[in-house]
Every structure is written in C-alpha cells, then in structure tokens.
C-alpha cells in the first residue's frame, strides 16, 4: 500500500464550504498582510459603484444591497494586492536568483510587493535596482534591436484595465506585431474559438438576472467554491428556491455538495447549510464530450418516441436558427452506448436521467469552467455544450443560455478592446483610420497541402485542411495554434445570433 503524501495545510474536512471557516480564513489573511485598521474600509469599497472591482474572479455584481460584496478569495486577493509587506533591494542583495528558484510560489509571493524596477546582474546572480528612466531606455533598446517584431510577445492579463489594455495593444501593433497572448489563451481559448463557430459569439449569453428565472442549472468542469466563490451565493439562492443543479465533475467538491452562506444570519447562527447539487456525476477526466453526446442521444430518443406536438425538442427553433441537424441527429442515433459509457465513465441510466431532467426544463443555464476547456478536446467540449442548448432553444430567452466562467474580472474586457493575437479586419481598419499607422497582419501558412482528405487537422492560419501541418506545427503561423477538426456535423447557428 503506497504511503500517502502529506501536504501542508491539507487535512480531512467534513463541514460545508463557506460559513465560519471562510470568515476565519479572511480574518487571518487580513491580519497577516495588512494594517488591521485600514482593511475594513478597503474591503468595504470592493465591488461597489464608488469603489473598485475585485481582482479575483469574474462573477458579476448583484444589486448593491449588502455591506460586503466580496467573498473569502476576493478578500484574500485584495489583501495580497494591498499588503504592507515590501521586497526591498536589501532582500535581493542577500538572495541569489539561483537560490530563489528553489522557493515555492507561495514563499516568493509572501515576501510582499516590489518597490522599484530591477535588472538581473549575471555576475553576482542577483537582481539590482534600476531607475525608471533607465529601465524604459533599456526596454526601448531591446525592442529596437530585434530584427523581427514578431520576436516579441506583449503579455497581459485580466488584471489590466480596459484603458491600459487598449493603449498596450496600440503600442504593440504600432511596433509591428499582433502577438498579444493573455491569460484567456490558457483558460478559455476553447471558448473563444469554439463558440463563434457554433453560435456566432465567443462569450456567455446569460446575465446574473437569468439565474433568477432558470428552471435547471447544469454545472460542468468547475469548482465555484475555490475559483469564483461569489457564484456560490447565486447557486445557494437557486437551490433554496428549488432549482435542480446537476453537476459533472471528476472530483467531489465540497462547495458543490453543501454551502453555508456567510451573509445568511440564520445559517451562520444555526451552523446550518444548503445542499447545492441535486445530482452529482463523477465524469471520467476527458469524458465530458462523450457525456454530453450521451445526454443528446437520449434526448433524441425521447423525441423520436414523443408526440410531435410535445415540444420535447424545439424543432421550430432548430429549423429557424441552426443547420446540419439531420446529420447531427443521425450521428447521435448511430453512436453505440457502450462507447459513450466507456469514454464518459458514466452509465446509460445516469445520462438518460439527465436528459429527462433537461427535457422538463423550459429554461436551462449550462455553466462550465476550465475543466471543460483545458483539454485537447476543449473546443469540442464547448461546441457540444452549445449543441445541447440549441436542441431545446435555450438561447435568446430569459433564464437560459451558456455561461463560460472566466477566471479574472476583466479578461473579457481586455479581449474586447484588442488584446488578441487574431484581430478582426474591422479592428485593424479602425486603428489605421483613427491613429494613422499601418497595422500588422497575421502571416498565413504557405505549405502545400498533401492528401487533405485524410487529415483531421485544420490549420487556423489558412483556410485549408493541411495534412502536413500536424507533425510540422512549428512551420505554420507566428503563434502555432491548431485545433482538431470537428468529427461530426455541428448543430450550428446559420444566422449569427440575429434572433437574440
């Protein structure tokens, strides 16, 4: 029997998520990082119209009726940004970089905030302070000395404001490149690529108010208790009004099982909690697309045996707003249940139960996180989610739609103002018209196509199937990004969401 590795801070826990444990953790973070007398006022301003957005998750603000509009993780994010700890030049003078490489991320972060620009000195293997003017001069010298602008990557994240991100992308494009990787390339690139092909836009279609009108929530591949805890308040409210919440996750996450809302005085005083998931399915890692296909296969079977007037599938919506449905349905009917069960790790009965619950709901929201997107099959996963929602017309109406959960509060905003390595022609034309400089254009793949009929790889830097691109990815495009072609007909919208 292998010995279980002990991890500091990890111990058995049988209580609900949130509650008094969240309050204690918040108080401890404030005490360790900030001046106690400054913290209350700063936290009070979090997510307020006259304050600032939380630098934690991207869950939207509800009506500002509560004194505190933040969660445990949000409070920790604020305190670590506003920490009283400082990393001075004395610290770097006594710590060589080779030694710091052995430190954990937590240990490095816990030293505090930098106080001035630094430059690496190879002779002493330390960082040394440098003046701002000298730092800017050095950056300029490096940028001017490179033979190709595409040798530079201008990285940013959702922590940047819209205004800063807009100026940043102007600077990079005037320099001559579209290399703007950001945190979204990791967390939701599958959404940015897959959703436009399915529904015409690469972002969610629901608002916070839709959760007040939905009749079913399906949650896939995310743990809101850790990654977007303010969502727990919304799920808590939905559960208490009787909305079924169906969860697909390879692990049992405590917050998705039961949750104590720290802002609910009755639960806090009684040490009570609210169950969140009405059904919890432990899908196999990487088996989400198969699980979704099983639900849709069961749904098609229910519709085949139902009265045409039953409205089990929204055939009017499908006819008006999608294409490829007949081939899509035929593929589902032909798929073998044994294959679905083996790939998803779930039984046929379980997936048919989900299909039956989905068929009863007149307004369904499906939320998903990086457990869906950070896979080789991430794009396929996202498109299958869209397909499932399209089958019952769960777009363009109250209480229904797709809800990709972003990781930072302004990822979508930064993308909207131009932080993208695949800019639209309209964006580039607008920059040229207003700012008067020639924008860079993405390079295309010039390799000859060999036997394209046998390829399942589509190079996104050209419009052809390129069999030779698969094993020679480094030769195509400045960003070398590829996605597998979809192996089955898509239930895609044909009118680019003109009906929303």
C-alpha positions as CSV (number, residue, x, y, z in Angstrom):
1,X,0.0,0.0,0.0
2,X,1.7,3.3,-1.1
3,X,2.3,5.9,1.6
4,X,0.0,8.9,1.2
5,X,2.0,12.1,0.7
6,X,1.3,14.8,3.4
7,X,0.6,18.2,2.1
8,X,0.9,21.2,4.5
9,X,-2.5,22.8,5.2
10,X,-4.5,19.8,3.8
11,X,-6.5,17.8,6.3
12,X,-9.8,15.9,6.5
13,X,-12.8,18.3,6.4
14,X,-16.4,17.2,6.9
15,X,-18.1,20.6,7.3
16,X,-19.8,22.6,4.5
17,X,-17.9,25.1,2.4
18,X,-18.1,28.8,3.4
19,X,-19.5,29.7,6.8
20,X,-17.4,30.4,9.8
21,X,-14.4,28.7,8.2
22,X,-14.4,31.3,5.4
23,X,-14.7,34.2,7.9
24,X,-11.7,32.8,9.9
25,X,-9.6,32.5,6.8
26,X,-10.5,36.0,5.7
27,X,-9.6,37.4,9.1
28,X,-6.3,35.5,9.1
29,X,-5.3,36.9,5.7
30,X,-6.1,40.5,6.7
31,X,-4.1,40.1,9.9
32,X,-1.1,38.7,8.2
33,X,-1.0,41.1,5.2
34,X,-2.5,44.4,6.1
35,X,-2.8,47.0,8.8
36,X,-6.0,45.9,10.6
37,X,-7.3,49.5,10.8
38,X,-7.1,50.0,7.0
39,X,-8.6,46.7,5.9
40,X,-12.3,47.3,6.7
41,X,-12.6,50.5,4.6
42,X,-10.7,48.9,1.7
43,X,-12.8,45.8,1.7
44,X,-16.0,47.9,2.1
45,X,-15.2,49.5,-1.3
46,X,-14.8,46.2,-3.1
47,X,-17.3,45.7,-5.9
48,X,-19.0,49.0,-5.1
49,X,-20.0,51.6,-7.7
50,X,-17.8,54.1,-6.0
51,X,-15.0,51.6,-5.2
52,X,-13.2,49.0,-7.4
53,X,-13.7,45.6,-9.0
54,X,-12.4,42.7,-7.0
55,X,-9.1,41.4,-8.6
56,X,-10.3,37.8,-8.0
57,X,-12.9,36.1,-10.1
58,X,-15.1,37.4,-12.9
59,X,-18.5,36.7,-11.3
60,X,-20.7,39.8,-11.8
61,X,-22.0,42.2,-9.1
62,X,-25.5,41.8,-7.8
63,X,-27.6,44.7,-6.6
64,X,-25.6,46.6,-4.0
65,X,-27.9,45.9,-1.0
66,X,-25.2,44.3,1.2
67,X,-22.5,46.0,3.1
68,X,-19.9,43.4,2.0
69,X,-19.7,42.5,-1.7
70,X,-16.8,40.1,-1.6
71,X,-16.0,36.5,-0.8
72,X,-13.1,34.9,1.1
73,X,-11.0,34.6,-2.1
74,X,-11.8,38.1,-3.1
75,X,-10.8,39.4,0.4
76,X,-7.5,37.5,0.1
77,X,-6.8,38.9,-3.4
78,X,-7.4,42.4,-2.1
79,X,-5.2,42.0,1.0
80,X,-2.4,40.4,-1.1
81,X,-2.5,43.3,-3.5
82,X,-2.6,45.9,-0.7
83,X,-0.1,44.1,1.6
84,X,2.1,46.0,3.9
85,X,5.0,43.6,3.1
86,X,7.7,45.0,0.8
87,X,10.6,43.4,-1.1
88,X,13.4,45.9,-0.9
89,X,16.8,45.9,-2.6
90,X,18.3,44.6,0.6
91,X,16.3,41.4,0.1
92,X,17.8,40.8,-3.4
93,X,21.3,41.7,-2.2
94,X,21.2,38.8,0.2
95,X,19.4,36.3,-2.0
96,X,20.9,34.9,-5.3
97,X,18.4,34.2,-8.1
98,X,19.6,30.5,-8.3
99,X,18.6,30.1,-4.7
100,X,15.3,31.8,-5.2
101,X,14.5,29.4,-7.9
102,X,14.2,26.7,-5.2
103,X,11.5,28.7,-3.3
104,X,7.8,27.9,-3.9
105,X,5.4,30.4,-5.5
106,X,3.8,30.9,-2.1
107,X,7.0,31.7,-0.4
108,X,8.0,34.2,-3.1
109,X,4.6,35.9,-3.1
110,X,4.6,36.1,0.7
111,X,7.7,38.4,0.7
112,X,5.5,41.3,-0.5
113,X,5.4,43.8,-3.2
114,X,8.3,45.1,-5.3
115,X,9.3,48.8,-4.6
116,X,11.2,49.7,-7.8
117,X,12.4,48.4,-11.2
118,X,15.0,45.7,-11.1
119,X,17.5,44.3,-13.6
120,X,19.3,40.9,-13.4
121,X,23.1,41.1,-12.9
122,X,24.7,37.9,-14.2
123,X,28.0,38.5,-12.4
124,X,26.5,38.5,-8.9
125,X,23.5,36.3,-9.8
126,X,21.2,38.9,-8.1
127,X,18.6,41.5,-9.1
128,X,19.8,45.1,-8.7
129,X,17.7,48.2,-8.6
130,X,17.5,50.4,-11.6
131,X,15.9,53.9,-12.2
132,X,12.6,54.2,-14.1
133,X,14.2,56.3,-16.9
134,X,17.0,53.7,-17.3
135,X,14.5,50.9,-17.2
136,X,12.4,52.4,-20.0
137,X,15.6,53.2,-22.0
138,X,16.8,49.6,-21.7
139,X,13.4,48.2,-22.8
140,X,13.4,50.6,-25.8
141,X,17.0,49.5,-26.8
142,X,16.0,45.8,-26.7
143,X,12.8,46.4,-28.8
144,X,14.7,48.5,-31.4
145,X,17.5,45.9,-31.7
146,X,15.3,42.9,-32.6
147,X,15.2,42.1,-36.4
148,X,11.6,41.0,-36.4
149,X,8.7,42.5,-34.3
150,X,7.2,39.0,-34.1
151,X,10.0,38.0,-31.8
152,X,8.2,39.9,-29.0
153,X,5.2,38.8,-27.0
154,X,3.2,41.5,-25.3
155,X,1.6,39.6,-22.5
156,X,-1.2,40.9,-20.2
157,X,-4.0,39.5,-18.1
158,X,-7.5,40.3,-16.8
159,X,-5.9,42.4,-14.1
160,X,-5.3,45.2,-16.6
161,X,-8.0,47.8,-17.0
162,X,-9.7,48.4,-20.4
163,X,-7.9,51.7,-20.8
164,X,-4.5,50.3,-20.1
165,X,-5.1,47.2,-22.3
166,X,-6.3,49.4,-25.2
167,X,-3.1,51.6,-25.0
168,X,-1.0,48.4,-24.7
169,X,-2.3,46.8,-27.9
170,X,-1.9,50.1,-29.7
171,X,1.7,50.2,-28.7
172,X,2.3,46.6,-29.7
173,X,0.6,47.0,-33.1
174,X,2.4,50.2,-33.9
175,X,5.6,48.3,-33.0
176,X,4.6,45.8,-35.6
177,X,3.1,42.6,-34.1
178,X,-0.2,41.0,-33.1
179,X,1.5,38.8,-30.5
180,X,-0.9,39.5,-27.6
181,X,-1.1,36.3,-25.5
182,X,-3.1,36.8,-22.4
183,X,-4.5,34.6,-19.6
184,X,-7.5,33.8,-21.7
185,X,-5.3,31.8,-24.1
186,X,-4.9,29.3,-21.3
187,X,-8.3,29.4,-19.6
188,X,-10.9,30.0,-22.3
189,X,-9.2,29.8,-25.7
190,X,-11.5,26.8,-26.5
191,X,-14.5,29.2,-25.8
192,X,-13.1,32.0,-27.9
193,X,-12.5,29.5,-30.8
194,X,-15.4,27.1,-30.4
195,X,-18.3,29.3,-29.5
196,X,-18.1,31.7,-32.5
197,X,-18.3,28.6,-34.8
198,X,-21.4,27.4,-33.0
199,X,-23.3,30.5,-32.0
200,X,-21.5,33.4,-33.6
201,X,-20.0,35.0,-30.5
202,X,-17.3,33.9,-28.1
203,X,-18.7,34.8,-24.8
204,X,-21.6,33.9,-22.5
205,X,-25.2,34.7,-23.3
206,X,-26.6,35.0,-19.8
207,X,-26.7,37.7,-17.2
208,X,-26.9,37.4,-13.5
209,X,-30.6,38.1,-13.6
210,X,-31.1,34.9,-15.8
211,X,-30.3,32.8,-12.8
212,X,-33.4,34.1,-11.1
213,X,-35.6,32.8,-13.9
214,X,-33.9,29.5,-14.8
215,X,-35.6,26.1,-14.2
216,X,-32.4,24.0,-14.3
217,X,-28.7,24.6,-13.9
218,X,-26.1,22.2,-15.3
219,X,-22.6,22.8,-14.0
220,X,-19.6,21.1,-15.7
221,X,-15.9,21.2,-15.0
222,X,-15.7,23.9,-12.4
223,X,-15.4,24.4,-8.7
224,X,-17.0,27.7,-7.7
225,X,-16.1,27.3,-4.1
226,X,-12.4,27.9,-5.0
227,X,-12.4,29.7,-8.3
228,X,-15.4,32.0,-8.3
229,X,-16.8,31.9,-4.8
230,X,-19.4,34.7,-5.3
231,X,-21.2,32.3,-7.6
232,X,-21.9,30.2,-4.6
233,X,-24.3,32.9,-3.4
234,X,-26.2,32.6,-6.7
235,X,-26.3,28.8,-6.6
236,X,-27.3,29.0,-2.9
237,X,-30.3,31.1,-3.9
238,X,-31.3,28.9,-6.8
239,X,-31.1,25.8,-4.7
240,X,-33.2,27.3,-2.0
241,X,-36.0,28.1,-4.5
242,X,-36.0,24.5,-5.7
243,X,-34.0,24.7,-8.9
244,X,-32.3,21.4,-9.7
245,X,-28.5,21.7,-10.1
246,X,-26.8,18.9,-12.0
247,X,-23.0,18.7,-11.6
248,X,-20.5,16.9,-13.7
249,X,-17.0,16.8,-12.1
250,X,-14.4,14.1,-11.7
251,X,-14.0,15.0,-8.1
252,X,-16.4,15.7,-5.3
253,X,-16.0,19.4,-4.5
254,X,-17.4,20.3,-1.1
255,X,-18.9,23.7,-2.2
256,X,-20.9,21.9,-4.9
257,X,-22.3,19.5,-2.2
258,X,-23.3,21.9,0.5
259,X,-22.6,25.5,1.4
260,X,-23.1,27.9,4.2
261,X,-23.6,31.5,3.1
262,X,-21.5,33.8,5.4
263,X,-24.1,36.5,4.8
264,X,-27.0,34.4,5.8
265,X,-27.5,35.1,9.6
266,X,-29.8,32.1,10.1
267,X,-27.4,29.6,8.6
268,X,-24.5,31.1,10.4
269,X,-26.2,31.2,13.8
270,X,-27.5,27.7,13.5
271,X,-24.4,26.2,11.9
272,X,-26.7,25.0,9.1
273,X,-26.0,24.7,5.3
274,X,-27.8,24.3,2.0
275,X,-27.3,21.4,-0.4
276,X,-26.2,22.6,-3.8
277,X,-26.0,19.7,-6.3
278,X,-29.3,17.8,-6.7
279,X,-27.3,15.2,-8.7
280,X,-23.6,14.8,-8.8
281,X,-21.9,12.7,-11.6
282,X,-18.2,11.8,-11.4
283,X,-17.4,12.0,-15.1
284,X,-14.1,10.5,-16.3
285,X,-11.4,13.1,-16.9
286,X,-11.6,14.0,-20.6
287,X,-15.0,12.3,-20.9
288,X,-17.2,15.4,-21.0
289,X,-17.9,15.4,-24.7
290,X,-18.9,11.8,-24.5
291,X,-21.2,12.5,-21.6
292,X,-22.8,15.4,-23.5
293,X,-23.2,13.2,-26.5
294,X,-24.9,10.6,-24.4
295,X,-27.4,13.2,-23.0
296,X,-28.2,14.3,-26.5
297,X,-28.6,10.8,-27.8
298,X,-31.1,10.1,-25.0
299,X,-32.9,13.3,-25.8
300,X,-33.2,12.4,-29.5
301,X,-34.6,9.0,-28.5
302,X,-37.1,10.7,-26.2
303,X,-38.2,13.0,-29.0
304,X,-38.4,10.1,-31.6
305,X,-41.0,8.4,-29.4
306,X,-42.9,11.5,-28.3
307,X,-45.9,13.2,-29.8
308,X,-44.7,15.7,-32.4
309,X,-46.6,18.4,-30.5
310,X,-44.9,17.7,-27.2
311,X,-42.2,20.3,-27.8
312,X,-39.5,18.0,-26.4
313,X,-37.1,19.3,-28.9
314,X,-37.7,22.9,-30.2
315,X,-38.0,21.9,-33.8
316,X,-39.2,25.4,-34.8
317,X,-36.1,27.0,-33.2
318,X,-33.9,24.3,-34.8
319,X,-35.3,25.0,-38.3
320,X,-35.1,28.7,-38.0
321,X,-31.7,29.1,-36.3
322,X,-29.5,26.1,-36.9
323,X,-28.1,23.9,-39.8
324,X,-26.9,20.4,-40.0
325,X,-29.5,19.0,-37.6
326,X,-30.5,15.9,-39.6
327,X,-26.9,14.7,-40.0
328,X,-26.2,15.6,-36.3
329,X,-29.2,13.6,-35.1
330,X,-28.3,10.6,-37.4
331,X,-24.8,10.6,-35.9
332,X,-26.3,10.5,-32.4
333,X,-28.6,7.7,-33.2
334,X,-25.7,5.7,-34.7
335,X,-23.4,6.1,-31.7
336,X,-23.2,3.0,-29.5
337,X,-24.0,3.3,-25.8
338,X,-21.1,1.1,-24.9
339,X,-18.7,3.6,-26.5
340,X,-20.3,6.5,-24.7
341,X,-20.2,4.7,-21.3
342,X,-16.6,3.8,-21.8
343,X,-15.5,7.3,-22.8
344,X,-17.6,9.2,-20.2
345,X,-17.2,6.9,-17.2
346,X,-21.0,7.2,-16.7
347,X,-23.8,4.8,-17.1
348,X,-26.5,5.0,-19.7
349,X,-29.1,5.2,-17.0
350,X,-27.4,8.2,-15.5
351,X,-27.2,10.1,-18.8
352,X,-30.8,9.3,-19.6
353,X,-31.8,10.7,-16.2
354,X,-30.0,14.0,-17.0
355,X,-31.8,14.0,-20.5
356,X,-35.2,13.6,-18.8
357,X,-34.5,16.4,-16.4
358,X,-33.3,18.6,-19.2
359,X,-36.4,17.8,-21.2
360,X,-38.6,19.0,-18.4
361,X,-36.9,22.4,-18.1
362,X,-38.2,25.4,-20.1
363,X,-35.2,27.5,-19.3
364,X,-31.7,25.9,-18.7
365,X,-28.4,27.5,-18.0
366,X,-25.2,25.5,-18.5
367,X,-22.1,26.8,-16.8
368,X,-18.7,25.5,-17.4
369,X,-15.1,26.2,-16.4
370,X,-11.6,25.2,-17.2
371,X,-12.3,21.5,-16.5
372,X,-14.1,21.7,-19.9
373,X,-11.7,24.0,-21.8
374,X,-8.2,22.9,-20.8
375,X,-8.2,19.7,-22.8
376,X,-7.1,18.6,-26.2
377,X,-10.8,18.2,-26.7
378,X,-11.7,21.6,-25.2
379,X,-13.1,23.1,-28.3
380,X,-15.2,20.0,-29.0
381,X,-16.5,20.1,-25.4
382,X,-17.6,23.7,-25.7
383,X,-19.3,23.1,-29.0
384,X,-21.2,20.0,-27.6
385,X,-22.4,22.2,-24.8
386,X,-23.8,24.7,-27.4
387,X,-25.4,21.8,-29.3
388,X,-27.2,20.6,-26.2
389,X,-28.6,24.0,-25.5
390,X,-29.6,24.6,-29.1
391,X,-31.7,21.4,-29.2
392,X,-34.2,23.0,-26.9
393,X,-33.9,26.6,-27.9
394,X,-32.0,27.7,-24.8
395,X,-30.7,30.9,-26.3
396,X,-32.3,34.3,-26.5
397,X,-34.8,33.9,-23.7
398,X,-34.9,34.7,-20.0
399,X,-33.3,32.1,-17.7
400,X,-31.5,30.2,-20.4
401,X,-28.1,30.2,-22.1
402,X,-24.4,29.3,-21.9
403,X,-22.2,30.6,-19.1
404,X,-18.5,30.2,-19.5
405,X,-16.8,31.1,-16.2
406,X,-13.9,33.4,-16.6
407,X,-11.0,33.4,-14.2
408,X,-10.3,37.1,-13.8
409,X,-12.5,40.1,-13.5
410,X,-11.6,41.8,-16.8
411,X,-10.5,39.1,-19.2
412,X,-13.4,39.7,-21.5
413,X,-13.0,43.4,-21.3
414,X,-9.3,43.2,-22.4
415,X,-10.3,40.9,-25.3
416,X,-13.0,43.4,-26.4
417,X,-10.5,46.3,-26.6
418,X,-8.0,44.5,-28.7
419,X,-5.9,42.1,-26.6
420,X,-6.0,39.2,-29.1
421,X,-3.5,37.6,-31.5
422,X,-6.3,37.1,-34.0
423,X,-7.7,40.7,-34.5
424,X,-10.6,41.2,-36.8
425,X,-10.3,43.1,-40.0
426,X,-12.6,45.7,-38.6
427,X,-10.5,46.4,-35.5
428,X,-7.3,46.8,-37.6
429,X,-9.1,49.0,-40.1
430,X,-10.4,51.2,-37.3
431,X,-6.9,51.5,-35.7
432,X,-5.5,52.6,-39.1
433,X,-8.2,55.1,-39.7
434,X,-8.1,56.7,-36.3
435,X,-4.4,56.5,-35.4
436,X,-2.8,56.7,-38.8
437,X,-0.3,53.8,-38.8
438,X,-0.3,50.6,-40.8
439,X,-1.3,47.6,-38.6
440,X,0.5,44.2,-38.9
441,X,-1.4,41.3,-40.5
442,X,-1.1,37.7,-39.4
443,X,1.1,35.6,-41.6
444,X,-0.5,32.6,-43.3
445,X,0.6,29.0,-43.8
446,X,2.3,28.6,-47.2
447,X,2.9,24.8,-47.0
448,X,1.5,22.7,-49.8
449,X,-1.5,20.5,-48.9
450,X,-0.8,16.8,-49.1
451,X,-3.7,14.4,-49.3
452,X,-6.1,16.7,-47.4
453,X,-9.0,14.2,-47.5
454,X,-7.1,12.0,-44.9
455,X,-6.4,14.9,-42.5
456,X,-8.4,15.8,-39.3
457,X,-6.3,18.9,-38.6
458,X,-7.3,22.3,-39.7
459,X,-4.6,25.0,-39.6
460,X,-6.2,28.2,-38.4
461,X,-3.6,30.3,-40.3
462,X,-5.1,29.1,-43.6
463,X,-8.5,28.1,-44.8
464,X,-7.5,24.6,-45.9
465,X,-7.1,21.2,-44.3
466,X,-3.4,20.6,-44.2
467,X,-2.3,17.1,-43.5
468,X,1.3,18.2,-43.4
469,X,0.7,20.7,-40.6
470,X,0.1,18.1,-37.9
471,X,3.6,16.9,-37.3
472,X,5.2,20.1,-38.5
473,X,3.4,22.7,-36.4
474,X,6.4,24.9,-35.9
475,X,6.3,25.8,-39.6
476,X,2.9,27.4,-39.6
477,X,1.9,30.8,-38.4
478,X,3.5,33.1,-35.8
479,X,1.5,31.6,-32.9
480,X,1.5,27.9,-34.0
481,X,-2.1,27.3,-32.8
482,X,-4.1,24.4,-34.2
483,X,-7.4,22.8,-33.4
484,X,-8.8,19.4,-34.4
485,X,-11.5,19.5,-37.0
486,X,-14.9,18.6,-35.6
487,X,-15.5,14.8,-36.1
488,X,-19.3,15.1,-36.6
489,X,-21.8,17.6,-38.1
490,X,-22.3,20.7,-35.9
491,X,-25.7,22.0,-34.9
492,X,-24.5,25.5,-35.8
493,X,-26.5,28.7,-36.0
494,X,-26.9,29.9,-39.5
495,X,-27.9,33.5,-38.8
496,X,-25.2,34.6,-36.4
497,X,-27.5,35.2,-33.5
498,X,-29.7,37.6,-35.3
499,X,-32.5,36.1,-33.2
500,X,-31.1,37.3,-29.8
